[in-house]
């Protein structure tokens, strides 16, 4: 992993925000409101990604995708899921067909 990996840096900042007061940080304010608020932000951002995908504006789509990733990373941090946890899961799935991966999921997964 490169030393200046932006995803790693974002996870480090999100982790740091756990120690901040909600008035000092947007992420801290989301943490203080809990998973329901974080989930609603993810849902909002996902809708904005879908809307942007219908436009012919690549830059807007990139912007909205980054908002979605960021809020997803906030949820990961809230639930103590690290970037390494995500990397390991993606590495496990890499090279596996989507159908094969879906068939191998635990029963509680959809």
C-alpha positions as CSV (number, residue, x, y, z in Angstrom):
1,X,0.0,0.0,0.0
2,X,1.4,3.4,-0.9
3,X,2.3,5.6,2.1
4,X,-0.1,8.3,1.0
5,X,-3.0,6.0,0.3
6,X,-6.0,8.4,0.4
7,X,-8.4,5.7,1.7
8,X,-6.0,4.8,4.5
9,X,-5.7,8.6,5.3
10,X,-9.5,9.0,5.3
11,X,-9.9,6.1,7.7
12,X,-7.3,7.6,10.0
13,X,-9.1,10.9,10.0
14,X,-12.4,9.2,10.7
15,X,-10.8,7.3,13.6
16,X,-9.4,10.5,15.0
17,X,-12.8,12.1,14.9
18,X,-14.1,9.6,17.4
19,X,-12.2,11.7,20.0
20,X,-13.7,15.0,18.9
21,X,-16.8,16.9,20.1
22,X,-19.7,16.9,17.7
23,X,-19.4,20.7,17.5
24,X,-15.8,20.3,16.2
25,X,-16.3,17.9,13.4
26,X,-18.9,16.8,10.9
27,X,-17.9,13.1,11.3
28,X,-18.0,13.5,15.1
29,X,-21.5,14.9,14.8
30,X,-22.6,11.9,12.7
31,X,-21.1,9.6,15.2
32,X,-23.0,11.3,18.0
33,X,-26.3,10.8,16.1
34,X,-25.6,7.1,15.6
35,X,-26.1,4.5,13.0
36,X,-29.6,5.7,11.9
37,X,-28.3,9.1,10.9
38,X,-25.2,7.6,9.2
39,X,-27.5,5.2,7.3
40,X,-29.8,8.0,6.2
41,X,-26.8,9.9,4.8
42,X,-25.7,6.8,2.9
43,X,-29.2,6.4,1.5
44,X,-29.2,10.0,0.5
45,X,-25.8,9.8,-1.1
46,X,-26.7,6.6,-3.0
47,X,-29.7,8.3,-4.5
48,X,-27.6,11.2,-5.6
49,X,-25.2,8.8,-7.2
50,X,-28.0,7.2,-9.1
51,X,-29.3,10.6,-10.2
52,X,-25.9,11.7,-11.3
53,X,-25.4,8.5,-13.3
54,X,-28.4,9.5,-15.5
55,X,-26.7,12.8,-16.4
56,X,-24.0,13.3,-19.0
57,X,-21.7,14.8,-16.4
58,X,-18.7,12.6,-15.4
59,X,-17.4,15.1,-12.9
60,X,-20.7,15.3,-11.1
61,X,-20.8,11.5,-10.9
62,X,-17.3,11.3,-9.5
63,X,-18.2,13.9,-6.9
64,X,-21.3,12.0,-5.8
65,X,-19.5,8.7,-5.8
66,X,-16.9,10.2,-3.4
67,X,-19.6,11.5,-1.1
68,X,-21.1,7.9,-1.0
69,X,-17.7,6.3,-0.3
70,X,-17.0,8.9,2.4
71,X,-20.2,8.3,4.2
72,X,-19.8,4.5,3.8
73,X,-16.3,4.9,5.4
74,X,-17.9,6.8,8.2
75,X,-20.2,3.9,8.9
76,X,-17.3,1.5,8.7
77,X,-15.5,3.6,11.3
78,X,-18.5,3.8,13.5
79,X,-18.8,0.0,13.5
80,X,-15.0,-0.4,13.9
81,X,-14.4,-1.9,10.4
82,X,-11.0,-0.9,9.1
83,X,-9.8,-0.3,5.6
84,X,-7.7,-3.4,6.0
85,X,-10.9,-5.4,6.8
86,X,-12.4,-4.1,3.6
87,X,-9.2,-4.9,1.6
88,X,-9.1,-8.4,3.0
89,X,-12.7,-9.1,2.0
90,X,-12.2,-7.6,-1.5
91,X,-9.0,-9.7,-1.9
92,X,-11.0,-12.8,-0.8
93,X,-13.5,-12.1,-3.6
94,X,-11.1,-11.1,-6.3
95,X,-11.0,-13.5,-9.2
96,X,-14.3,-15.2,-8.0
97,X,-17.3,-14.8,-10.2
98,X,-20.2,-12.8,-8.7
99,X,-22.4,-15.9,-9.0
100,X,-19.9,-18.0,-7.2
101,X,-19.4,-15.4,-4.4
102,X,-23.2,-15.1,-3.9
103,X,-23.6,-18.9,-3.7
104,X,-20.9,-19.1,-1.0
105,X,-22.5,-16.4,1.3
106,X,-23.7,-17.2,4.8
107,X,-27.4,-17.7,5.1
108,X,-27.9,-14.2,6.7
109,X,-26.5,-12.5,3.6
110,X,-28.7,-11.6,0.7
